[in-house]
């Protein structure tokens, strides 16, 4: 009766969708449900009869297709009625003619085999209150169809903060692998939680509701719970179809919930849809029907599938570890991200030059060729802060070496870069050559001596194959390896004084599956269930799952490899340089932002890749890694001039900005194109450099408060449904709207403007929007920028490096709201000292009202910066006079309501006021 009643609620009250049944039965049409609901209201007798029918022998036809939870998720299997019923599940071929019982890897559809209402699950048999919440005992009486069921579980519910709930389900009899990242330990139960928690006893389930609205943000009663040794699964309803995050996948920013399976297992593969990529981030942000938002983080590093279905609902299916998850109550999207990074760790404050323009390619071939590009950039007066080298610089592609023939002048190049206030970054792959004559290659010899390499199942050094040939892999889960890594970097830095590291191939990647000796045939290599990983094998293009690491089997540690290498690299750079470390990593995991940034991998020089880079950038900002960008102009294939211009314009607004392309492709640095294209690219980069104070301040807020840098419109306008799927525009912070051109052969772009007043950044012309799409002119040399009303941003005169630019006087741009007010801020320090905020070595100034500065914190660095001028957009009438600190000042006023005040020479370290009458 409860089941049918709640189904009626779903139809008559759509907002109650998430109150759906503990585990619905098997299939019924909407029309029949509507009829049932009407009869429910009119006739109680009919309801009693229906209840008898529901629990009778014919209950195989009661679940709507959208609410079918897959009972046979194995790939490549033709699901027959016999196979399905052997698992005591319902078998009904889907009504869609395009559906198939065979689901190749990376695809899914309406399940033909799904759980019935009475499929056995766990029962809650005892419960007790604790100082943090509740603990309970869960028991399963009936074995499942996967081996090694764990029949008794312990549930631990912790009310950690008013907006954070922590739930752990563990095996009380045996310790199981847990992800080795630091998370906060709450010691006091939340006093005024924004959530309520209900527990269903039989079958067991957790229901979490938002206290203020009653919205159900978690309901695990919708499908049975599995907890076997190598198969853990639970499902929950979703309050709406608006779900984001779940990296790393190439997709739209807003995920499709129509039978969409997202597999997580770090993998070296060029970005493509429906494929597990370089990083693993089991976190989603969901928007509720009321416009509130919440988040969900599943702290698990094993291979997993995350299945989205149109109910809407999500199923988490992993093959190891424990069930350890957090629910974050927001209530706005930005707050959800803040609460998430409070758990995984706040991103590091980048060194200032990390935010400049970076140039790289695989295929410079010599250090002199690299140097010529640097000189050409200087000659054309195009900004560049950092020059990189790919694996070309190495001797035989071996780490911690450089080719003494083709790259003999590399140390001189690096010295020259430093002389011009530029920096040098080199690539490192984790694979260490294992075939050099004994005594000739210190990294391998010393690594063997210290025992730093991953071992195979027999305890011998596991050998794979990467660029230098046969290789061993450092085990970064061992602190001994961190010290060995530091020693190698220190020794190489004495020869080539590099400034930052690019760590690649760190999924880890191998050109052979598992090892040169293969892998054992056991349940670790071939688990009872294998998620939809590319190729169908956990060892595909990586090391054996059964390989041994210090902390656990590679089966558990695989997707953590890039994180642990980044942690070792950042630590080493701090020791070597005594400055903020700069590390860019391909493979990532939650908490990576504390140690590195990320680039979006081996993309192509295609317009589609230009467009999808925005979703990737926005997603990684959600995931606590704001220092992110894609290879500008594309990595593989030859970049066409128009595409490269448009990509440079967009890339100027990536938080991390690097142009990088592959070997045997045409050069694509700005100097390689026509004068028209060079000018357009130069203008875009100078624009970025002029906005450095804005970007640097945004990274400060990311570091201290957990804010996003590149921000989806939905974050600032969570009540505007039209922003929910927008991944063709984005914001820097709360107020700078970027509308790039993403198509070939056009001189305009359509952009959505949420309700409010917006100003053209370049001219100050205003647009008053009711929440509408507008057509904007976009000639080849322009990227459209708009300032949101109520915003103040500080800018500087740009130069060829950020070292020079960041010393220039400030110009303030104020976009007034209807009542004439605006606010903004500026964070400033020396740009490279570690922990300046934590040690109070910084300045922080806010700008508010018409224009009043307030120095909230000051140090010596800020006292050297002056404010030279200020421009105000939206001054409705020409002033008769302008006062600066109560003294008359020279000003100009344009007909489009733009007021400019020049020759201010105001010290940033002192409060000031600009007003007019």
Buried (B, 14 or more C-beta within 10 A) or exposed (E): EEBBBBBBBBBBEEBBBBBBBBBBBBBBEEEEBBEBBEBBEEEEEBBEEBBEEBBEEEBBEBBBBBBBBBBBBEBEEEBBBEBBBEBBBBBBEBEEEEBBBEBEBBBBBBBBBBBBBEBBBBBBEEBEEEEBBBBBBBBBEEEBBBEEBBBBBBBBBBBBBBBBBBBBBBBEEEEBBBBBBEBEEBEEBBEEBBBEBEBBEEBBBBBBBBEEBEBBBBBBBBBBBBBBBBBBBBBBBBBBBBBBBBBBBBBBBBBEBBBBBBBBBBBBBBBEEBBBBBBBBBBBBBBBBBBBBBBBBBBBBBBBBBBBBBBBBBBBBBBBBBBBBBBBBBBBBBBBBBBBBBBBBBBBBBBBBBBBBBBBBBBBBBBBBBBEBBEBBBEBEBBBBBBBBBBBBBBEBBBBBBBEEBBEBBBEBBEBBEEBBBBBBBBBBBBBBBEBEEEEBBBBBBBBEBBBBBBBBEEEBBBBBBBBBBBBBBBBBBEBBBBBBBBBBEEBBEEBBBBBBBBBBBBBBBBBBBBBBEBBEEBBBBBBBBBBBBEEBBBBBBBBBBBBBBBBBBBBBBBBBBBBBBBBBBBBBBEBBEBBBBBBBBBBBBBBBBBBBBBBBBBBBBBEBBBBBBBBBBBBBBBBBBBBBBBBBBBBBBBBBBBBBBBBBBBBBBBBBBBBBBEEBEBBBBBBBEEEBBBBBBBBBBBBBBBBBBBBBBBBBBBBEBBBBBBBBBBBBBEBBBBBEBBBBBBBBBBBBBBBBBEEEBEEBEBBBBBBBBBBBEEBBBBEBEBEEBEBEBEBBBBBBBBBBBBBBBBBBBBBBBBBBBEBBBBBBBBBBEEBBBBBBBBBBBBBBBEBBEEEBBBBBBBBEBBBBBBEBBBEBBBEBBBBBBBBBBBEEEBEEBBBEEEEBEBEBBEBBBBBBBEBEBBBBBEBBBBBE
